[in-house]
C-alpha cells in the first residue's frame, strides 16, 4: 500500500491531478455550507428532521438542504437536463446525427445540456423554496411571495447549480475521474461520519440500539463487498483474428461485457425522478383547492420512501434507466463492425449481422441481471430497516443507502482504474 502511494506521489502529472481534484472537492464542501442570506436555519433544521425524503434527495444530487445552501439544488437540474437531452437524441434526427459525430458532436450536445440546465434550475429552485417554506411553521424565507425577495434567491441557487456543473467539468478535464460523480461521491461520504456518530450516541444512551447498529454495520460491509464483486464481474467473449496463428489461452483475445454496464447512472436518474412526485405532493398539500390538496396528499402517501409503491416504482425506474443507458452506450452493430474491420470474429458466429445479434443478445441478458441487482441493492436498506423493526430488534440510522453504496463503489473503482492507467503512462514515458 505504501509502495502504491509512493508511486502515485512520484508521478508529477498524477500527483497534480489528484491534488487538483481534492482542492475542488474541498471547495465544493465549503460552498455547500454557505447559506443563502436571510434564511432561517433553525426553522430549516426542524423541517429536515421531519422530512427524510428531502435530505436523501439532497444527498444523492450533491445539494445541501441542511444549510439552505447556495447549491441547494445540487446538480439535480443538470441530471434532469441530461435525461431530457438523451431522450431527445433518440427522437430528434439532428441530435441523433450529432451523437454519431464523435467527440465534436458530444461537445455540442453537452453545450445544449448546460443551456437547458439554467431554466430548469431556475424553475426548480422556486419549487424547492416554496416547498421548504410550506413545510415549516416559521417561514424559512420571509416574504417569499415578494418577487424582489425571491428572484435574487432563485438566481443565486441557479448560479450555484451551474457552478457545481463547472466544478465537475474542471475535475473531468484537469483532475481524476468523472467530475459530477466525484462531487456526488463527496456529498454522500461527508454524511457518513455524522450517521456513525449518531448511531454510537444512540447506542451509548440506549443499549437496545447497540445490536441493530452492529448488524447494520456488518450488513453494510457485506453489501459493499457484493457490490464490488458484481461491479467488476464481466462476461469475456472470445475473439479470433485472421492471421494471428495459434494462440495460447493466456494470449486469447476477449471482448469483455460487464454485468453492470450502466454503473451508478440509473440510480442517480431514478432517485431524481422518484423523489419528484412526493416533492410536488408536499407542495400541493397546502393548496386552497380541495382536489389539489387531496391529490398532493395522495402523492405524498404513495411515494413515501418507506411505502411499497415507492419501492416498486423506484425498482422499475432503475431497471428502465439501466436498459435505456446501456442501449445508448453499447451499440452491438458498431462493435460487430469494428471487430470485422480488424479481421476478427467470434468462433462459431458469422461476422456482421449474426455477430451483432449475438452481442445484443448477450448484452441484454447481462443488462437484465445487472438491472435486477441495481434495483435490489437500491431498495435493500429500506427492507433491512423494515425487517429489523418488525423483528423488534429496533432500528438505527443506516450508515449509507443502497444507492449511495453503488455510487461510492462505482466512483472509487473508476478512480482506481484511472490512477492505474496514469501510472502505466508514467512508466511508459521513462522509455522516451
Secondary structure, DSSP 8 states (H G I E B T S, - for coil): -HHHHHHHHT-HHHHHHHHHHHHHHHHHHHHTT-B-TT--HHHHHHHHHH-HHHHHHHHHHT--TTTTBTTTTTTHHHHHHHHHHHHHHHH-HHHHHHHTSTHHHHHHHHHHHHHHHHHHHHHHHHHHHHHHHHH-SS-SSTTTT-HHHHHHHHHHHHHHHHHHHHHHHHHHHHSSS-HHHHHHHHHHHHHHHHHHHHHHHHHHH-THHHHHHHHHHHHHHHHHHHHHHHHH-EEEEEEEETT-----GGG-EEEEEESS-STTHHHHHHHHHHHHHHHHHHHHTT-SSHHHHHHHHHHHHHT-TTSHHHHHHHHHHHHHHHHHHHHHH--HHHHHHHHHHTTEE-TTS-TTHHHHHHHHHHHHHHHHHHHHHHHHHHHHHHHHHHHHHHTTS-----SS-HHHHHHHHHHHHHHHHHHHHHHHHHHHHTT-
